[in-house]
Amino acid sequence: MAIELNTKRVLVLGLGRSGLASALFLKSRGAHVTVSDTKSEDQLRDQIPALLDEGIAVETGGHSARTLQNQDMVVVSPGVPIDAPAIVQAKNLGRPVIGEIELAFQFLNGPIVAITGSNGKTTTTTLVGEILKAGGLKTLVGGNIGTAAISLVAEASFQTAIVLEVSSFQLEAICSFRPKVGVVLNITPDHLDRHRTFAVYTDAKARIFENQTSEDFAVLNADDPTCVELAGRTLGQIFWFSRKREVESGAFVRGNQVVFRQNSSISEIMPVSEIPLKGAHNLENVLAAVCAGTLMDSPSQKIRQSVRNFKAVEHRLEYVATVRGVDYYNDSKATNVDATIKALESFAANIHLILGGKDKGSDYTVLNDLLRERVKAVYTIGAAADKIDSHINRVVSIIQSGTLEVAVKQASSAAKPGDIVLLAPACASFDQFQNYEHRGRVFKELVHDLAVRSEPRK
């Protein structure tokens, strides 16, 4: 049953994409809404007019005690840490604190497929959406990808399948959120600048399962030790996926075939050779999507069709262009070390790697073996450059580029025909860019400029 919002005083902390969507939704349901953000009025000038036009109060430059006291409920945006002083104060005042994903769950009536993991979330979420649509379900896709979950409410019905990418930041602030199918792709160190420890980060991811019952499904990576440990944290029916071995229930590779096993019955889904996405990690993403699609009753032939027709998601190991015999790939979404490892594993050798950005408390030394084997040179950018340099010193040639523009120019000058220039930064983007999408777009623009300049004059 949805929570009652009419005449309630609700404070939205954080005016990001989901904060704006939450505020507008709450107002449409009759709530008295205030939005509070630590950013200045000037920094929020693009968002504020839309709120004021709807009669929503806006507080900038911090969260005042008086604002917190005059509320019935607080909705926290993912960008605001759950242990932030304002949230601690709200809880001490006895105010319910929920996240935007939890708010959306209160009003979304159809079955939810929720997908989390350190890497692969967006690719898998998008693919599952395509599979369910091909299977005949009215399907909406959102969450941490594209459309805020709360913005899906207007279009959703009891028959609508909701596919959500959910992050650890979003899962921190759930209460009753319960997906019919919960998927954890992998768990490797990430966001330790916010979560502090790997254990806390893992606990946040595990919350995807905490409200499941025996009627629900938990999909886990059998090749990931941390995922295996999560099997004890759900009451849902467990299905595994593995690219390395056969599993009792779930998706795996037998010979050259992707197959799905359930109740001793095995269905052949498709040949591995038909999967269009590069890299072993994308095979894992496909196996996870096969599980989710099958558990949501999508026919095998529709799953095969959807995978075969699937194109790489923008900024995820995305081929950009070939310039003077050099291939350029944009993996700006590789915002942690494990994602960069997966990107490097997708190419045999001759890589010019662009690394750097805002550090997330990462250990870059784990890249060293792959750097020795496959990378000709590393070009460092952003605030994390010095730390990266100290972690990979003497392993490979390091060029301190400073900015992405300089890195692309230097890499293009050094690369020979047959080489690869790869943007897989292993860092967040916020030191020099608005987000990873902005960073990826800039990279692609720089590469396309190179291509234009390389065209022979007529």
C-alpha positions in Angstrom: 0.0 0.0 0.0 1.4 3.4 -1.0 2.3 5.9 1.6 0.0 8.9 2.1 1.5 12.1 0.9 -1.4 14.6 0.8 -0.7 17.6 3.1 2.5 15.9 4.4 5.6 18.1 4.8 8.4 16.4 2.9 12.0 17.5 2.7 14.1 16.4 -0.3 17.8 16.4 0.4 19.9 16.8 -2.7 18.8 18.3 -6.0 20.3 15.9 -8.5 18.2 14.2 -11.2 16.4 11.9 -8.8 15.9 14.8 -6.2 14.3 17.0 -8.8 12.0 14.1 -10.0 11.1 13.2 -6.4 10.2 16.8 -5.5 7.9 17.2 -8.5 6.3 13.8 -7.9 5.7 14.6 -4.2 4.1 18.0 -5.1 1.8 16.3 -7.6 0.6 14.0 -4.8 -0.4 16.9 -2.6 2.7 17.2 -0.3 4.2 20.4 0.9 7.7 20.1 -0.5 11.0 21.7 0.4 14.3 20.9 -1.5 17.6 21.5 0.3 21.0 21.3 -1.2 24.5 22.2 -0.1 25.3 23.8 -3.5 24.9 27.6 -4.0 21.9 29.2 -5.7 24.1 30.0 -8.7 25.2 26.4 -9.1 21.5 25.3 -9.1 20.2 28.1 -11.3 19.1 25.6 -14.0 16.9 23.5 -11.7 15.4 26.1 -9.3 12.9 27.8 -11.7 11.1 24.5 -12.4 10.7 24.0 -8.6 9.6 27.5 -7.8 7.0 27.4 -10.6 5.4 24.4 -8.8 5.4 26.1 -5.5 8.3 24.1 -4.1 10.5 25.8 -1.5 14.2 25.7 -2.2 17.0 26.0 0.4 20.6 26.4 -1.0 24.0 26.5 0.7 23.3 23.8 3.3 20.7 22.1 5.4 19.4 24.2 8.3 18.2 22.7 11.6 15.0 24.7 11.3 14.2 23.2 7.9 14.8 19.7 9.2 12.6 20.2 12.2 9.6 21.3 10.2 9.1 18.1 8.2 7.1 14.9 8.4 9.4 12.9 6.2 12.8 13.2 4.4 13.6 11.8 0.9 17.3 11.6 0.4 19.0 11.7 -3.0 21.7 9.1 -3.8 24.4 11.8 -3.8 23.9 12.5 -0.1 25.6 10.0 2.2 23.3 8.2 4.5 25.6 9.2 7.4 25.5 12.9 6.5 24.9 15.1 9.5 21.5 16.3 8.2 20.3 12.7 7.9 21.6 11.8 11.3 19.8 14.8 12.7 16.6 13.9 10.9 16.6 10.4 12.3 17.3 11.8 15.8 14.2 13.9 15.4 12.3 10.8 14.6 11.6 11.7 11.0 11.3 8.8 8.5 14.2 8.9 6.0 13.8 7.1 2.7 15.5 7.2 -0.7 14.0 7.9 -4.1 14.1 4.2 -5.0 12.0 3.4 -1.9 9.6 6.2 -2.7 9.1 4.9 -6.2 8.6 1.3 -4.9 5.6 2.6 -2.8 3.8 3.5 -6.0 5.1 1.0 -8.6 2.7 -1.9 -8.8 4.2 -4.1 -11.4 6.9 -6.7 -11.0 10.4 -5.2 -10.5 13.7 -6.6 -11.8 16.5 -4.8 -9.9 20.1 -5.1 -11.0 23.2 -4.0 -9.1 26.9 -4.8 -9.1 30.2 -3.0 -9.2 30.3 -3.3 -13.0 28.0 -4.1 -15.9 24.8 -2.7 -14.3 23.8 -0.5 -17.2 24.6 -3.0 -20.0 22.7 -5.7 -18.2 19.7 -3.5 -17.2 19.4 -2.3 -20.8 19.6 -5.8 -22.2 17.0 -7.2 -19.7 14.7 -4.4 -20.8 15.1 -5.4 -24.4 14.5 -9.1 -23.6 11.3 -8.4 -21.6 9.9 -6.2 -24.3 10.7 -8.8 -27.0 8.9 -11.3 -24.7 5.7 -9.3 -24.9 5.8 -7.5 -21.6 5.1 -3.8 -21.4 8.5 -2.7 -19.9 9.9 0.4 -18.4 13.6 0.9 -17.7 15.2 3.4 -15.3 16.7 3.9 -11.8 20.4 4.7 -11.8 20.2 4.7 -15.6 18.5 7.4 -17.6 15.1 7.9 -16.0 14.6 8.2 -12.3 12.5 5.4 -10.9 9.9 7.8 -9.5 9.4 9.2 -13.0 8.2 5.8 -14.2 5.1 5.8 -11.9 2.9 7.7 -14.3 3.3 5.1 -17.1 3.3 2.0 -15.0 0.4 -0.4 -14.3 0.1 -3.7 -12.5 1.0 -5.4 -15.8 4.2 -3.3 -16.4 7.6 -4.9 -15.8 9.9 -2.4 -14.2 13.7 -2.9 -14.8 15.8 -0.8 -12.5 19.5 -0.3 -12.2 20.2 0.3 -8.5 23.4 1.5 -6.9 24.8 1.0 -3.5 24.0 4.7 -2.7 20.3 4.0 -3.6 20.2 0.7 -1.7 21.5 2.4 1.5 18.1 4.2 1.9 15.5 1.5 1.3 13.0 0.2 3.8 10.6 -2.2 2.1 12.0 -2.2 -1.5 11.4 -5.8 -2.8 12.3 -6.8 -6.3 10.7 -9.9 -7.8 14.0 -10.6 -9.4 17.1 -9.2 -7.7 20.4 -9.5 -9.6 24.0 -8.9 -8.2 26.5 -9.1 -11.1 29.7 -8.8 -9.1 31.1 -7.0 -6.1 34.6 -5.6 -6.2 36.1 -2.6 -4.3 34.4 0.7 -5.3 33.2 3.9 -3.8 35.4 3.3 -0.7 35.8 7.1 -0.5 32.1 7.1 0.7 31.5 3.6 2.1 35.0 3.5 3.9 35.3 -0.3 3.9 34.6 -3.1 1.5 32.4 -4.8 4.1 30.1 -1.7 4.4 30.0 -1.5 0.6 29.0 -5.2 0.3 26.3 -4.8 3.0 24.8 -1.9 0.9 24.7 -4.1 -2.2 23.2 -7.0 -0.2 20.2 -4.9 0.8 18.7 -5.7 -2.7 17.7 -9.0 -1.2 16.6 -8.1 2.3 12.9 -8.0 1.8 12.5 -10.9 -0.6 10.4 -13.9 0.1 10.3 -17.4 -1.2 8.2 -16.2 -4.1 11.0 -14.0 -5.4 14.3 -14.8 -7.2 17.9 -13.9 -6.4 20.4 -14.1 -9.3 24.1 -14.3 -8.3 27.4 -14.6 -10.0 28.8 -18.1 -9.1 32.3 -17.0 -10.2 32.5 -14.1 -7.7 33.4 -15.1 -4.1 31.6 -12.2 -2.5 28.4 -12.9 -4.5 28.5 -16.5 -3.4 28.6 -15.3 0.2 25.4 -13.3 -0.4 23.4 -16.4 -1.0 22.7 -16.7 2.7 21.2 -13.2 2.8 18.0 -13.8 0.8 14.8 -15.9 1.3 14.4 -15.8 -2.5 14.9 -18.8 -4.8 18.6 -18.7 -5.9 19.7 -18.9 -9.5 23.3 -18.7 -10.5 25.2 -17.6 -13.6 28.7 -18.8 -14.5 31.0 -18.6 -17.5 33.4 -21.1 -15.9 31.3 -24.0 -14.7 27.9 -25.6 -14.8 25.5 -24.6 -12.1 22.6 -26.5 -10.6 20.0 -23.7 -11.3 20.7 -20.8 -13.7 22.6 -19.9 -16.8 26.1 -21.2 -17.8 28.2 -22.2 -20.9 28.2 -25.8 -22.1 30.6 -26.2 -25.1 29.7 -23.2 -27.3 26.2 -22.9 -26.0 24.6 -20.6 -23.4 22.1 -22.8 -21.6 19.6 -22.4 -18.7 18.9 -25.1 -16.2 15.8 -25.1 -13.9 14.4 -28.1 -12.1 16.7 -30.5 -14.0 15.4 -29.2 -17.3 18.0 -27.6 -19.6 17.2 -25.1 -22.4 19.7 -24.1 -25.0 19.5 -20.3 -25.5 22.1 -19.5 -28.1 25.7 -20.1 -29.3 28.3 -18.0 -27.5 29.6 -17.0 -30.9 26.4 -15.0 -31.6 27.0 -12.6 -28.6 28.0 -9.3 -30.2 29.6 -7.7 -27.1 33.3 -7.8 -26.5 34.9 -9.3 -23.4 34.4 -12.1 -20.9 32.6 -9.6 -18.6 30.0 -9.1 -21.2 29.4 -12.8 -21.4 28.7 -12.7 -17.7 26.3 -9.8 -18.3 24.5 -11.8 -20.9 24.2 -14.9 -18.6 22.7 -12.7 -15.9 20.2 -11.3 -18.4 19.3 -14.8 -19.6 18.5 -15.7 -16.0 16.4 -12.6 -15.4 14.6 -12.9 -18.7 13.8 -16.6 -18.2 12.6 -16.0 -14.7 10.3 -13.3 -16.1 8.9 -15.9 -18.6 10.5 -14.5 -21.8 10.7 -17.3 -24.4 14.2 -18.6 -25.3 14.0 -17.5 -28.9 13.1 -13.9 -27.9 16.1 -13.9 -25.5 18.4 -15.1 -28.3 17.0 -12.5 -30.7 17.4 -9.7 -28.2 21.0 -10.6 -27.4 22.0 -10.9 -31.1 20.5 -7.5 -31.9 22.0 -5.8 -28.8 24.5 -2.9 -29.4 27.1 -1.9 -26.8 25.7 0.8 -24.5 27.3 4.2 -24.9 30.5 4.7 -22.8 30.8 1.0 -22.1 33.7 -0.4 -24.2 32.2 1.6 -27.1 34.1 1.5 -30.4 34.5 5.1 -31.6 36.6 5.1 -34.7 39.7 3.9 -36.5 42.2 6.7 -37.3 45.3 6.0 -39.3 45.0 2.3 -38.4 44.6 2.9 -34.7 41.3 1.8 -33.0 39.8 4.1 -30.3 37.5 2.8 -27.6 35.5 4.7 -25.1 35.0 3.0 -21.7 34.4 6.1 -19.7 32.0 4.1 -17.5 35.1 2.2 -16.2 35.0 4.3 -13.0 36.7 1.7 -10.8 39.8 -0.5 -11.1 37.9 -3.7 -11.7 36.1 -2.2 -14.7 39.5 -1.1 -16.1 40.8 -4.7 -15.6 37.8 -6.0 -17.6 38.4 -3.5 -20.3 42.1 -4.4 -20.6 41.2 -8.1 -20.7 39.1 -7.4 -23.8 42.2 -6.7 -25.9 45.3 -8.9 -26.4 48.0 -6.2 -26.5 49.2 -2.9 -27.9 47.0 -0.7 -25.7 47.6 3.0 -25.0 45.6 3.5 -21.8 44.2 6.7 -20.5 43.8 6.6 -16.7 42.8 9.0 -14.0 40.2 11.4 -12.6 38.8 11.7 -9.1 40.2 8.9 -6.9 37.7 6.7 -5.0 40.1 5.2 -2.5 41.3 2.7 -5.1 44.4 0.4 -5.2 45.8 0.7 -8.7 48.6 -1.8 -8.1 46.2 -4.6 -9.0 46.5 -3.3 -12.6 50.2 -4.0 -12.8 50.2 -7.5 -14.3 47.9 -6.5 -17.1 49.8 -3.3 -17.7 53.0 -5.3 -18.2 51.3 -7.8 -20.5 49.1 -5.6 -22.7 49.8 -1.9 -22.4 52.4 0.1 -24.3 51.9 3.3 -22.3 49.7 4.9 -19.7 48.5 8.5 -20.0 47.4 10.0 -16.6 44.8 12.7 -16.2 43.1 14.5 -13.3 43.5 14.6 -9.6 44.4 10.9 -9.1 47.4 11.1 -11.5 50.1 11.3 -8.8 48.6 8.4 -6.8 48.3 6.3 -10.0 51.9 7.1 -10.9 53.1 5.9 -7.5 51.2 2.7 -7.7 52.3 1.7 -11.2 55.7 3.3 -11.3 58.3 1.5 -13.5 55.7 -1.1 -14.6 55.0 0.7 -17.9 55.8 4.0 -19.6 53.8 6.8 -17.9 53.0 10.1 -19.6 51.5 12.7 -17.3 49.0 14.3 -19.6 47.0 16.3 -17.1 43.9 16.6 -19.3 41.9 14.3 -21.6 42.6 16.5 -24.6 46.4 16.3 -24.1 46.2 12.5 -23.4 44.3 11.9 -26.7 46.8 14.0 -28.6 49.8 12.3 -27.1 48.4 8.8 -27.5 47.5 9.4 -31.1 51.0 10.6 -31.8 52.6 7.5 -30.2 50.2 4.9 -31.5 51.1 2.7 -34.5 48.7 1.0 -36.9 47.1 -2.0 -35.1 47.4 -0.3 -31.7 44.4 0.6 -29.5 43.8 3.9 -27.6 41.5 3.1 -24.7 39.8 5.4 -22.3 39.2 3.3 -19.2 40.0 5.7 -16.4 39.4 3.6 -13.2 38.3 6.9 -11.5 35.2 9.1 -11.1 35.0 12.1 -13.5 33.9 14.9 -11.2 37.3 16.6 -10.9 37.2 17.7 -14.6 33.8 16.7 -15.9 30.1 16.8 -15.0 29.9 13.0 -15.0 31.2 9.9 -16.9 28.9 10.6 -19.8 30.3 14.1 -20.3 33.9 12.6 -20.1 33.0 10.0 -22.7 31.4 12.5 -25.1 34.5 14.8 -24.9 36.7 11.8 -25.7 34.6 10.9 -28.7 34.6 14.5 -29.9 38.4 14.6 -29.6 38.7 11.3 -31.6 36.3 12.5 -34.3 38.3 15.7 -34.6 41.4 13.5 -35.1 39.6 11.6 -37.8 38.6 14.7 -39.6 42.1 16.1 -39.6 43.4 12.8 -40.8 41.2 12.8 -43.9 43.1 13.4 -47.1 42.6 16.8 -48.6 40.6 16.9 -51.9 
